[in-house]
Amino acid sequence: MADETVEKTEDTAGAGEEITETAASEAEAVPVASEAEAAPAVREAVAITPDVGFVKELISSGGADLKKCYQCATCSVACNLTPDASPFPRKEMMWAQWGLKDKLMGNPDIWLCHQCNDCTAQCPRGAKPGTVMNAVAKMTISRFSKPGFLTKGVGNPSALILMMALPIAILAVAIGIFGSYSPTRGEMVDGKLQHAGDIVYGQFLGHWPIVGVFTSFFVLSIIVFALGIRSYWGALKAHAADEGQPIAGSGFGKLGPVIGEIFTHKRFGKCDETEDRKTSHMFIFYAFGLLFLATIVSTLLTDGPLLWGGEGVLSPYPTISVVKLFAYPGAAAGLIGIGLITINRFKHQEKLGGLGSYFDWLLISVIIVLMVTGIGSVAFRLANIGALAFPTYFVHLSAVLFLFIYAPFSKMAHMVYRTVALTFARVSGRDLGVD
């Protein structure tokens, strides 16, 4: 029996050799009309080396249910945002299981996903693809926003006290040098007492020290973001080249439509399971825009006249003023938006597979503190309760500085990296926008 098997094997091998030689000779006999008609070149096979350490880090960063995925593709079918060609998040789940870090990090689809969690709600295995995509996004921020250990620190609950200590210490030193821990009522301007008996936050910490501290960290964050964008764009291009789609250009020509899309939040409108996220995120988005405009107008009113000679308008500003025109609606929108986001987290926790990660909740908590203390600072000042006004104002400044310092390393960075990915998707033809 064994001999018979050997004979059949030998016969098969011989036949194979014969067919190969015949095919080769026939191929040589057939003339090729032109290079254009020749068969396309076959891409060289590349050995895959899984990064086990990356898989472990991904699991610890929020993708704990990654290994439950058995590639049924329900997630991609359920997603209303994924393109028809090479849809997500199925392939990302596969790459994550294999530990293909470079493929994931250079993949714009990580940010085309808006964490609607339609996929998580429909997953028959409870693999939570949306949570895995969110964990990969967090690791992407850590890789491209340097130093990366700050992203890990922001995402680590045990490091919270240390992370909070930095903005608090900076402001405490600034007050010790330029301000007063026991501010007097009113302020002296050209030898005259202004706002006598009123609470004036400028006596606690003056305008210029605040401008100096906050502008310094704002500019530093912009530099970190710029370096991160440059590296991330390079990774996106490298991934596209590996896929046989080399990309040329910077993408600036596509930035306009992307920004327009962001302002309307069109993609959020395609979510099924958590469609109310669009409303809450738009409240927060426009709240930050209005408050940013209020800050700019305030700075121009205070410092603008100095450019051409004259006296700037001193705070506190009247209740009805151009600054308050932006500040009050911005504060209200921020409070409503962050309230809706918090409520929706609890409302949809079963669909989302939980309340979300610490990384997400840190930003939510900081925005809550920022909005509540901002409104509280105004209320306590108007009520002339100094014992509450000054501590509340200090906490407010600390929350704002916290956002400035850690913006490139926190969940807030998703606004920048998602914008870059959406732009690249249009440049590469991967995504042409939302109808």
C-alpha positions as a LaTeX table, in Angstrom:
\begin{tabular}{lrrr}
\hline
Residue & $x$ (\AA) & $y$ (\AA) & $z$ (\AA) \\
\hline
Met1 & 0.00 & 0.00 & 0.00 \\
Ala2 & 2.83 & 2.32 & 0.88 \\
Asp3 & 4.64 & 1.48 & $-2.39$ \\
Glu4 & 1.46 & 2.20 & $-4.32$ \\
Thr5 & 1.15 & 5.58 & $-2.62$ \\
Val6 & 4.75 & 6.44 & $-3.45$ \\
Glu7 & 4.23 & 5.49 & $-7.08$ \\
Lys8 & 1.15 & 7.75 & $-7.31$ \\
Thr9 & 3.05 & 10.60 & $-5.72$ \\
Glu10 & 5.92 & 10.21 & $-8.12$ \\
Asp11 & 3.50 & 10.07 & $-11.05$ \\
Thr12 & 1.80 & 13.24 & $-9.88$ \\
Ala13 & 5.09 & 15.05 & $-9.44$ \\
Gly14 & 6.23 & 14.03 & $-12.87$ \\
Ala15 & 3.01 & 15.20 & $-14.43$ \\
Gly16 & 3.36 & 18.51 & $-12.65$ \\
Glu17 & 6.85 & 18.99 & $-13.98$ \\
Glu18 & 5.68 & 18.12 & $-17.46$ \\
Ile19 & 2.77 & 20.59 & $-17.34$ \\
Thr20 & 5.05 & 23.33 & $-16.08$ \\
Glu21 & 7.57 & 22.82 & $-18.84$ \\
Thr22 & 4.85 & 22.66 & $-21.50$ \\
Ala23 & 3.22 & 25.82 & $-20.23$ \\
Ala24 & 6.55 & 27.58 & $-20.21$ \\
Ser25 & 7.32 & 26.57 & $-23.79$ \\
Glu26 & 3.87 & 27.66 & $-24.92$ \\
Ala27 & 4.30 & 30.99 & $-23.19$ \\
Glu28 & 7.56 & 31.54 & $-25.00$ \\
Ala29 & 5.91 & 30.68 & $-28.31$ \\
Val30 & 3.16 & 33.32 & $-27.93$ \\
Pro31 & 4.43 & 36.72 & $-29.03$ \\
Val32 & 3.56 & 39.77 & $-26.91$ \\
Ala33 & 2.12 & 42.56 & $-29.05$ \\
Ser34 & 3.13 & 45.39 & $-26.75$ \\
Glu35 & 3.98 & 46.22 & $-23.16$ \\
Ala36 & 0.46 & 47.57 & $-22.67$ \\
Glu37 & $-1.03$ & 44.17 & $-23.47$ \\
Ala38 & 1.36 & 42.31 & $-21.20$ \\
Ala39 & 0.04 & 40.81 & $-17.96$ \\
Pro40 & 0.19 & 43.21 & $-14.97$ \\
Ala41 & 3.14 & 42.77 & $-12.68$ \\
Val42 & 2.51 & 40.59 & $-9.65$ \\
Arg43 & 3.33 & 42.33 & $-6.37$ \\
Glu44 & 6.06 & 40.69 & $-4.37$ \\
Ala45 & 4.85 & 38.80 & $-1.32$ \\
Val46 & 5.72 & 40.40 & 1.99 \\
Ala47 & 6.18 & 38.44 & 5.19 \\
Ile48 & 3.82 & 39.50 & 7.99 \\
Thr49 & 5.36 & 39.87 & 11.42 \\
Pro50 & 2.67 & 40.35 & 14.07 \\
Asp51 & 3.50 & 42.81 & 16.85 \\
Val52 & 2.35 & 40.92 & 19.94 \\
Gly53 & 3.29 & 43.83 & 22.20 \\
Phe54 & 1.03 & 46.12 & 20.17 \\
Val55 & $-1.89$ & 43.69 & 20.56 \\
Lys56 & $-1.41$ & 43.61 & 24.33 \\
Glu57 & $-1.21$ & 47.40 & 24.49 \\
Leu58 & $-4.35$ & 47.70 & 22.35 \\
Ile59 & $-6.24$ & 45.33 & 24.63 \\
Ser60 & $-5.16$ & 47.28 & 27.71 \\
Ser61 & $-6.11$ & 50.59 & 26.02 \\
Gly62 & $-9.76$ & 49.63 & 25.65 \\
Gly63 & $-9.85$ & 46.84 & 23.09 \\
Ala64 & $-10.33$ & 44.09 & 25.68 \\
Asp65 & $-12.94$ & 42.26 & 23.57 \\
Leu66 & $-10.85$ & 42.28 & 20.39 \\
Lys67 & $-10.28$ & 38.52 & 20.32 \\
Lys68 & $-14.00$ & 37.76 & 20.34 \\
Cys69 & $-14.20$ & 38.86 & 16.70 \\
Tyr70 & $-14.55$ & 35.96 & 14.23 \\
Gln71 & $-14.71$ & 38.08 & 11.06 \\
Cys72 & $-18.41$ & 37.72 & 10.25 \\
Ala73 & $-18.43$ & 41.25 & 8.70 \\
Thr74 & $-21.64$ & 42.28 & 10.48 \\
Cys75 & $-19.86$ & 45.44 & 11.66 \\
Ser76 & $-19.09$ & 46.63 & 8.13 \\
Val77 & $-22.63$ & 45.84 & 6.96 \\
Ala78 & $-24.12$ & 47.80 & 9.89 \\
Cys79 & $-21.92$ & 50.88 & 9.36 \\
Asn80 & $-23.51$ & 53.71 & 7.36 \\
Leu81 & $-20.25$ & 55.67 & 7.09 \\
Thr82 & $-17.93$ & 53.10 & 5.55 \\
Pro83 & $-17.08$ & 53.29 & 1.82 \\
Asp84 & $-18.20$ & 50.38 & $-0.36$ \\
Ala85 & $-14.64$ & 49.45 & $-1.31$ \\
Ser86 & $-12.59$ & 47.87 & 1.49 \\
Pro87 & $-15.13$ & 48.74 & 4.20 \\
Phe88 & $-14.31$ & 49.27 & 7.86 \\
Pro89 & $-14.19$ & 48.19 & 10.65 \\
Arg90 & $-13.86$ & 44.50 & 9.66 \\
Lys91 & $-10.36$ & 44.81 & 8.20 \\
Glu92 & $-9.24$ & 46.93 & 11.17 \\
Met93 & $-10.41$ & 44.20 & 13.54 \\
Met94 & $-8.38$ & 41.66 & 11.56 \\
Trp95 & $-5.27$ & 43.87 & 11.46 \\
Ala96 & $-5.62$ & 44.51 & 15.18 \\
Gln97 & $-5.83$ & 40.78 & 15.94 \\
Trp98 & $-2.72$ & 40.21 & 13.84 \\
Gly99 & $-0.86$ & 43.10 & 15.46 \\
Leu100 & $-0.29$ & 44.98 & 12.19 \\
Lys101 & 0.50 & 48.29 & 13.83 \\
Asp102 & 1.80 & 50.15 & 10.77 \\
Lys103 & $-1.27$ & 49.27 & 8.72 \\
Leu104 & $-3.55$ & 50.58 & 11.45 \\
Met105 & $-1.55$ & 53.72 & 12.18 \\
Gly106 & $-1.38$ & 54.71 & 8.50 \\
Asn107 & $-5.04$ & 53.99 & 7.89 \\
Pro108 & $-7.39$ & 56.99 & 7.50 \\
Asp109 & $-10.42$ & 54.79 & 8.19 \\
Ile110 & $-9.60$ & 54.88 & 11.91 \\
Trp111 & $-10.79$ & 58.49 & 11.83 \\
Leu112 & $-13.48$ & 58.12 & 9.18 \\
Cys113 & $-15.17$ & 56.09 & 11.91 \\
His114 & $-17.12$ & 58.48 & 14.18 \\
Gln115 & $-17.70$ & 55.98 & 17.00 \\
Cys116 & $-21.43$ & 55.81 & 16.29 \\
Asn117 & $-21.20$ & 52.24 & 17.64 \\
Asp118 & $-23.81$ & 50.89 & 15.25 \\
Cys119 & $-21.28$ & 48.10 & 14.74 \\
Thr120 & $-20.97$ & 47.41 & 18.46 \\
Ala121 & $-24.74$ & 47.28 & 18.91 \\
Gln122 & $-25.10$ & 44.77 & 16.03 \\
Cys123 & $-22.04$ & 42.60 & 16.74 \\
Pro124 & $-23.22$ & 39.01 & 17.46 \\
Arg125 & $-20.09$ & 38.20 & 19.45 \\
Gly126 & $-19.83$ & 41.32 & 21.62 \\
Ala127 & $-16.41$ & 42.16 & 20.15 \\
Lys128 & $-17.19$ & 45.91 & 20.37 \\
Pro129 & $-15.56$ & 47.04 & 17.10 \\
Gly130 & $-16.36$ & 50.69 & 17.86 \\
Thr131 & $-14.48$ & 50.47 & 21.15 \\
Val132 & $-11.51$ & 48.83 & 19.40 \\
Met133 & $-11.47$ & 51.59 & 16.76 \\
Asn134 & $-11.53$ & 54.19 & 19.54 \\
Ala135 & $-8.60$ & 52.46 & 21.28 \\
Val136 & $-6.60$ & 52.45 & 18.03 \\
Ala137 & $-7.37$ & 56.16 & 17.60 \\
Lys138 & $-6.04$ & 56.84 & 21.09 \\
Met139 & $-2.84$ & 54.91 & 20.25 \\
Thr140 & $-2.54$ & 56.88 & 17.00 \\
Ile141 & $-2.55$ & 60.12 & 19.00 \\
Ser142 & 0.11 & 58.66 & 21.29 \\
Arg143 & 2.31 & 57.75 & 18.33 \\
Phe144 & 2.18 & 61.07 & 16.48 \\
Ser145 & 1.79 & 63.64 & 19.28 \\
Lys146 & 5.21 & 63.76 & 20.91 \\
Pro147 & 6.16 & 63.04 & 23.60 \\
Gly148 & 3.87 & 60.01 & 23.50 \\
Phe149 & 4.11 & 59.31 & 27.23 \\
Leu150 & 1.86 & 62.32 & 27.85 \\
Thr151 & $-0.98$ & 60.60 & 25.96 \\
Lys152 & $-0.46$ & 57.52 & 28.11 \\
Gly153 & $-0.46$ & 59.75 & 31.19 \\
Val154 & $-3.68$ & 61.48 & 30.16 \\
Gly155 & $-5.25$ & 58.05 & 29.63 \\
Asn156 & $-4.06$ & 56.67 & 32.98 \\
Pro157 & $-6.31$ & 57.34 & 36.01 \\
Ser158 & $-3.40$ & 56.88 & 38.42 \\
Ala159 & $-1.60$ & 59.82 & 36.78 \\
Leu160 & $-4.54$ & 62.22 & 37.08 \\
Ile161 & $-3.29$ & 64.05 & 40.18 \\
Leu162 & 0.12 & 64.57 & 38.59 \\
Met163 & $-1.42$ & 65.80 & 35.33 \\
Met164 & $-3.66$ & 68.25 & 37.22 \\
Ala165 & $-0.78$ & 69.48 & 39.35 \\
Leu166 & 1.06 & 71.02 & 36.38 \\
Pro167 & $-1.49$ & 73.72 & 35.36 \\
Ile168 & $-2.32$ & 74.41 & 39.02 \\
Ala169 & 1.36 & 74.92 & 39.88 \\
Ile170 & 1.94 & 77.16 & 36.85 \\
Leu171 & $-0.97$ & 79.41 & 37.79 \\
Ala172 & 0.00 & 79.46 & 41.46 \\
Val173 & 3.52 & 80.65 & 40.56 \\
Ala174 & 2.10 & 83.28 & 38.16 \\
Ile175 & $-0.21$ & 84.62 & 40.89 \\
Gly176 & 2.64 & 84.62 & 43.40 \\
Ile177 & 4.84 & 86.68 & 41.06 \\
Phe178 & 2.38 & 88.93 & 39.20 \\
Gly179 & $-0.87$ & 88.80 & 41.17 \\
Ser180 & $-2.15$ & 88.61 & 44.72 \\
Tyr181 & $-3.53$ & 85.80 & 46.85 \\
Ser182 & $-5.45$ & 88.46 & 48.81 \\
Pro183 & $-6.78$ & 90.77 & 46.13 \\
Thr184 & $-8.32$ & 94.06 & 47.22 \\
Arg185 & $-11.67$ & 95.28 & 45.97 \\
Gly186 & $-11.46$ & 97.59 & 42.98 \\
Glu187 & $-8.22$ & 98.47 & 41.21 \\
Met188 & $-5.96$ & 101.48 & 40.81 \\
Val189 & $-5.72$ & 102.91 & 37.31 \\
Asp190 & $-3.58$ & 106.03 & 36.84 \\
Gly191 & $-3.81$ & 106.70 & 40.56 \\
Lys192 & $-7.59$ & 106.45 & 40.62 \\
Leu193 & $-9.65$ & 103.69 & 42.21 \\
Gln194 & $-11.82$ & 101.95 & 39.63 \\
His195 & $-14.71$ & 99.55 & 40.39 \\
Ala196 & $-14.48$ & 100.43 & 44.07 \\
Gly197 & $-15.97$ & 97.68 & 46.22 \\
Asp198 & $-16.34$ & 95.33 & 43.24 \\
Ile199 & $-14.63$ & 92.01 & 42.63 \\
Val200 & $-12.03$ & 92.52 & 39.90 \\
Tyr201 & $-10.27$ & 89.38 & 38.76 \\
Gly202 & $-7.48$ & 91.51 & 37.36 \\
Gln203 & $-6.41$ & 92.12 & 40.97 \\
Phe204 & $-6.08$ & 88.38 & 41.44 \\
Leu205 & $-4.07$ & 87.80 & 38.25 \\
Gly206 & $-3.57$ & 90.58 & 35.74 \\
His207 & $-4.31$ & 90.59 & 32.03 \\
Trp208 & $-0.73$ & 90.37 & 30.77 \\
Pro209 & 0.37 & 87.44 & 32.94 \\
Ile210 & $-2.69$ & 85.52 & 31.75 \\
Val211 & $-1.95$ & 86.39 & 28.13 \\
Gly212 & 1.68 & 85.35 & 28.57 \\
Val213 & 0.96 & 81.99 & 30.22 \\
Phe214 & $-1.96$ & 80.90 & 28.07 \\
Thr215 & $-0.49$ & 82.11 & 24.78 \\
Ser216 & 2.76 & 80.27 & 25.47 \\
Phe217 & 1.04 & 76.92 & 25.96 \\
Phe218 & $-1.39$ & 77.55 & 23.10 \\
Val219 & 1.53 & 78.13 & 20.71 \\
Leu220 & 3.34 & 75.07 & 22.12 \\
Ser221 & 0.26 & 72.94 & 21.44 \\
Ile222 & 0.07 & 74.27 & 17.89 \\
Ile223 & 3.72 & 73.29 & 17.32 \\
Val224 & 3.12 & 69.76 & 18.69 \\
Phe225 & 0.05 & 69.43 & 16.48 \\
Ala226 & 1.97 & 70.66 & 13.42 \\
Leu227 & 4.75 & 68.11 & 13.94 \\
Gly228 & 2.17 & 65.38 & 14.55 \\
Ile229 & 0.24 & 66.26 & 11.39 \\
Arg230 & 3.43 & 66.12 & 9.35 \\
Ser231 & 4.32 & 62.66 & 10.66 \\
Tyr232 & 0.76 & 61.38 & 10.34 \\
Trp233 & 0.43 & 62.59 & 6.75 \\
Gly234 & 3.68 & 60.79 & 5.94 \\
Ala235 & 2.34 & 57.58 & 7.48 \\
Leu236 & $-0.87$ & 57.88 & 5.48 \\
Lys237 & 1.09 & 58.32 & 2.24 \\
Ala238 & 3.36 & 55.38 & 3.06 \\
His239 & 0.37 & 53.13 & 3.71 \\
Ala240 & $-1.27$ & 54.23 & 0.44 \\
Ala241 & 1.98 & 53.53 & $-1.45$ \\
Asp242 & 2.15 & 50.04 & 0.07 \\
Glu243 & $-1.39$ & 49.48 & $-1.20$ \\
Gly244 & $-0.30$ & 50.49 & $-4.71$ \\
Gln245 & $-1.86$ & 53.97 & $-4.60$ \\
Pro246 & 0.93 & 56.55 & $-4.35$ \\
Ile247 & $-0.35$ & 60.00 & $-3.35$ \\
Ala248 & 1.06 & 63.37 & $-4.38$ \\
Gly249 & 0.23 & 66.77 & $-2.94$ \\
Ser250 & $-0.38$ & 68.30 & 0.47 \\
Gly251 & $-4.17$ & 68.11 & 0.54 \\
Phe252 & $-4.76$ & 71.83 & 1.14 \\
Gly253 & $-7.08$ & 71.97 & $-1.86$ \\
Lys254 & $-9.45$ & 69.51 & $-0.18$ \\
Leu255 & $-9.38$ & 71.15 & 3.23 \\
Gly256 & $-12.24$ & 73.56 & 2.48 \\
Pro257 & $-14.92$ & 70.91 & 1.81 \\
Val258 & $-13.75$ & 68.96 & 4.86 \\
Ile259 & $-14.12$ & 71.98 & 7.14 \\
Gly260 & $-17.57$ & 72.62 & 5.67 \\
Glu261 & $-18.51$ & 69.04 & 6.47 \\
Ile262 & $-17.24$ & 69.40 & 10.03 \\
Phe263 & $-19.30$ & 72.55 & 10.57 \\
Thr264 & $-22.46$ & 70.70 & 9.58 \\
His265 & $-21.61$ & 67.37 & 11.27 \\
Lys266 & $-23.10$ & 65.50 & 8.32 \\
Arg267 & $-21.52$ & 62.16 & 9.20 \\
Phe268 & $-23.03$ & 62.15 & 12.66 \\
Gly269 & $-26.43$ & 62.36 & 10.99 \\
Lys270 & $-25.89$ & 58.92 & 9.47 \\
Cys271 & $-25.64$ & 57.17 & 12.83 \\
Asp272 & $-28.59$ & 54.92 & 13.65 \\
Glu273 & $-28.08$ & 53.65 & 17.19 \\
Thr274 & $-26.88$ & 56.96 & 18.68 \\
Glu275 & $-28.17$ & 59.56 & 16.22 \\
Asp276 & $-28.69$ & 62.13 & 19.00 \\
Arg277 & $-24.89$ & 62.44 & 19.29 \\
Lys278 & $-25.00$ & 64.92 & 16.40 \\
Thr279 & $-26.98$ & 67.47 & 18.42 \\
Ser280 & $-24.82$ & 67.26 & 21.54 \\
His281 & $-21.54$ & 67.45 & 19.59 \\
Met282 & $-22.73$ & 70.45 & 17.59 \\
Phe283 & $-23.60$ & 72.29 & 20.82 \\
Ile284 & $-20.06$ & 71.67 & 22.12 \\
Phe285 & $-18.43$ & 72.51 & 18.79 \\
Tyr286 & $-20.16$ & 75.88 & 18.47 \\
Ala287 & $-19.77$ & 76.61 & 22.18 \\
Phe288 & $-16.00$ & 76.46 & 21.83 \\
Gly289 & $-16.21$ & 78.59 & 18.70 \\
Leu290 & $-18.25$ & 81.31 & 20.44 \\
Leu291 & $-16.05$ & 81.31 & 23.53 \\
Phe292 & $-12.95$ & 81.53 & 21.34 \\
Leu293 & $-14.47$ & 84.57 & 19.59 \\
Ala294 & $-15.27$ & 86.11 & 22.99 \\
Thr295 & $-11.62$ & 85.70 & 23.99 \\
Ile296 & $-10.39$ & 87.31 & 20.76 \\
Val297 & $-12.78$ & 90.27 & 21.10 \\
Ser298 & $-11.79$ & 90.72 & 24.75 \\
Thr299 & $-8.11$ & 90.74 & 23.84 \\
Leu300 & $-8.68$ & 93.26 & 21.04 \\
Leu301 & $-10.66$ & 95.56 & 23.32 \\
Thr302 & $-7.98$ & 95.44 & 26.01 \\
Asp303 & $-4.83$ & 95.48 & 23.90 \\
Gly304 & $-5.97$ & 96.83 & 20.55 \\
Pro305 & $-5.93$ & 100.52 & 21.49 \\
Leu306 & $-2.33$ & 100.15 & 22.68 \\
Leu307 & $-1.28$ & 99.53 & 19.09 \\
Trp308 & $-2.30$ & 103.00 & 17.96 \\
Gly309 & $-2.19$ & 104.79 & 21.29 \\
Gly310 & $-4.92$ & 105.06 & 23.85 \\
Glu311 & $-6.44$ & 103.15 & 26.73 \\
Gly312 & $-7.89$ & 99.68 & 26.43 \\
Val313 & $-11.29$ & 98.71 & 27.76 \\
Leu314 & $-10.85$ & 97.22 & 31.22 \\
Ser315 & $-12.74$ & 94.21 & 32.53 \\
Pro316 & $-15.16$ & 93.44 & 34.04 \\
Tyr317 & $-17.22$ & 94.26 & 30.97 \\
Pro318 & $-20.81$ & 95.48 & 31.19 \\
Thr319 & $-23.51$ & 92.82 & 31.21 \\
Ile320 & $-24.55$ & 93.99 & 27.76 \\
Ser321 & $-21.40$ & 94.24 & 25.65 \\
Val322 & $-19.86$ & 92.80 & 22.50 \\
Val323 & $-17.79$ & 90.32 & 24.56 \\
Lys324 & $-20.85$ & 89.00 & 26.39 \\
Leu325 & $-22.63$ & 88.73 & 23.05 \\
Phe326 & $-20.38$ & 85.73 & 22.33 \\
Ala327 & $-19.62$ & 84.61 & 25.89 \\
Tyr328 & $-23.15$ & 84.04 & 27.22 \\
Pro329 & $-24.48$ & 81.97 & 24.27 \\
Gly330 & $-21.18$ & 80.07 & 24.20 \\
Ala331 & $-21.40$ & 79.18 & 27.90 \\
Ala332 & $-25.05$ & 78.15 & 27.56 \\
Ala333 & $-24.34$ & 76.01 & 24.49 \\
Gly334 & $-21.38$ & 74.39 & 26.23 \\
Leu335 & $-23.40$ & 73.55 & 29.32 \\
Ile336 & $-26.26$ & 72.10 & 27.25 \\
Gly337 & $-23.91$ & 70.18 & 24.96 \\
Ile338 & $-21.82$ & 68.57 & 27.68 \\
Gly339 & $-24.99$ & 67.79 & 29.62 \\
Leu340 & $-26.47$ & 65.98 & 26.61 \\
Ile341 & $-23.23$ & 64.09 & 26.01 \\
Thr342 & $-23.19$ & 62.91 & 29.62 \\
Ile343 & $-26.86$ & 61.89 & 29.52 \\
Asn344 & $-26.39$ & 60.06 & 26.21 \\
Arg345 & $-23.48$ & 58.08 & 27.65 \\
Phe346 & $-25.79$ & 56.61 & 30.27 \\
Lys347 & $-28.76$ & 56.39 & 27.92 \\
His348 & $-26.85$ & 54.37 & 25.31 \\
Gln349 & $-24.49$ & 52.42 & 27.55 \\
Glu350 & $-26.05$ & 49.08 & 26.58 \\
Lys351 & $-25.65$ & 49.83 & 22.87 \\
Leu352 & $-22.15$ & 51.22 & 23.41 \\
Gly353 & $-21.05$ & 48.25 & 25.45 \\
Gly354 & $-20.45$ & 50.42 & 28.50 \\
Leu355 & $-20.11$ & 54.04 & 29.58 \\
Gly356 & $-16.91$ & 54.64 & 27.63 \\
Ser357 & $-13.24$ & 54.82 & 28.46 \\
Tyr358 & $-11.45$ & 56.95 & 31.05 \\
Phe359 & $-9.75$ & 58.70 & 28.13 \\
Asp360 & $-13.17$ & 59.93 & 26.93 \\
Trp361 & $-14.48$ & 60.79 & 30.38 \\
Leu362 & $-11.46$ & 62.88 & 31.27 \\
Leu363 & $-12.24$ & 65.36 & 28.49 \\
Ile364 & $-15.95$ & 65.32 & 29.35 \\
Ser365 & $-15.15$ & 66.01 & 33.02 \\
Val366 & $-12.74$ & 68.86 & 32.23 \\
Ile367 & $-15.31$ & 70.52 & 29.96 \\
Ile368 & $-17.97$ & 70.18 & 32.68 \\
Val369 & $-15.63$ & 71.84 & 35.20 \\
Leu370 & $-14.70$ & 74.53 & 32.69 \\
Met371 & $-18.32$ & 75.43 & 31.89 \\
Val372 & $-19.63$ & 75.29 & 35.47 \\
Thr373 & $-16.77$ & 77.34 & 36.92 \\
Gly374 & $-16.94$ & 79.85 & 34.06 \\
Ile375 & $-20.60$ & 80.53 & 34.75 \\
Gly376 & $-19.95$ & 80.38 & 38.51 \\
Ser377 & $-17.17$ & 82.97 & 38.26 \\
Val378 & $-19.54$ & 85.45 & 36.65 \\
Ala379 & $-22.40$ & 84.66 & 39.06 \\
Phe380 & $-20.26$ & 84.97 & 42.21 \\
Arg381 & $-18.69$ & 88.20 & 40.92 \\
Leu382 & $-22.08$ & 89.76 & 40.27 \\
Ala383 & $-23.26$ & 88.55 & 43.70 \\
Asn384 & $-20.07$ & 90.09 & 45.17 \\
Ile385 & $-19.16$ & 86.89 & 47.07 \\
Gly386 & $-15.37$ & 87.05 & 47.03 \\
Ala387 & $-14.87$ & 83.93 & 49.15 \\
Leu388 & $-16.41$ & 81.86 & 46.34 \\
Ala389 & $-15.59$ & 84.03 & 43.33 \\
Phe390 & $-11.80$ & 83.90 & 43.46 \\
Pro391 & $-11.42$ & 80.13 & 44.15 \\
Thr392 & $-13.97$ & 79.39 & 41.40 \\
Tyr393 & $-12.08$ & 81.63 & 38.98 \\
Phe394 & $-8.81$ & 79.88 & 39.83 \\
Val395 & $-10.34$ & 76.46 & 39.13 \\
His396 & $-11.73$ & 77.83 & 35.85 \\
Leu397 & $-8.31$ & 79.09 & 34.74 \\
Ser398 & $-6.78$ & 75.75 & 35.73 \\
Ala399 & $-9.31$ & 73.84 & 33.62 \\
Val400 & $-8.65$ & 76.06 & 30.60 \\
Leu401 & $-4.88$ & 75.69 & 30.99 \\
Phe402 & $-5.32$ & 71.91 & 31.38 \\
Leu403 & $-7.01$ & 71.84 & 27.96 \\
Phe404 & $-4.27$ & 73.98 & 26.41 \\
Ile405 & $-1.39$ & 71.91 & 27.80 \\
Tyr406 & $-2.83$ & 68.47 & 27.03 \\
Ala407 & $-4.83$ & 69.23 & 23.87 \\
Pro408 & $-2.41$ & 67.34 & 21.56 \\
Phe409 & $-2.41$ & 64.31 & 23.88 \\
Ser410 & $-6.05$ & 64.06 & 25.00 \\
Lys411 & $-9.31$ & 63.12 & 23.31 \\
Met412 & $-9.43$ & 66.73 & 22.14 \\
Ala413 & $-6.75$ & 65.86 & 19.55 \\
His414 & $-9.33$ & 63.86 & 17.61 \\
Met415 & $-10.54$ & 67.13 & 16.04 \\
Val416 & $-7.13$ & 67.61 & 14.40 \\
Tyr417 & $-6.31$ & 64.03 & 13.38 \\
Arg418 & $-9.83$ & 63.38 & 12.08 \\
Thr419 & $-9.60$ & 66.53 & 9.94 \\
Val420 & $-6.28$ & 65.31 & 8.50 \\
Ala421 & $-7.68$ & 61.83 & 7.80 \\
Leu422 & $-10.84$ & 63.19 & 6.16 \\
Thr423 & $-8.69$ & 65.43 & 3.97 \\
Phe424 & $-6.41$ & 62.55 & 2.99 \\
Ala425 & $-9.40$ & 60.36 & 2.21 \\
Arg426 & $-10.58$ & 62.93 & $-0.32$ \\
Val427 & $-7.11$ & 63.39 & $-1.82$ \\
Ser428 & $-6.68$ & 59.63 & $-2.27$ \\
Gly429 & $-10.20$ & 59.12 & $-3.62$ \\
Arg430 & $-10.94$ & 56.89 & $-0.67$ \\
Asp431 & $-13.84$ & 59.07 & 0.38 \\
Leu432 & $-15.58$ & 61.86 & $-1.54$ \\
Gly433 & $-17.62$ & 63.20 & 1.32 \\
Val434 & $-21.11$ & 62.65 & 2.61 \\
Asp435 & $-24.15$ & 63.15 & 0.35 \\
\hline
\end{tabular}
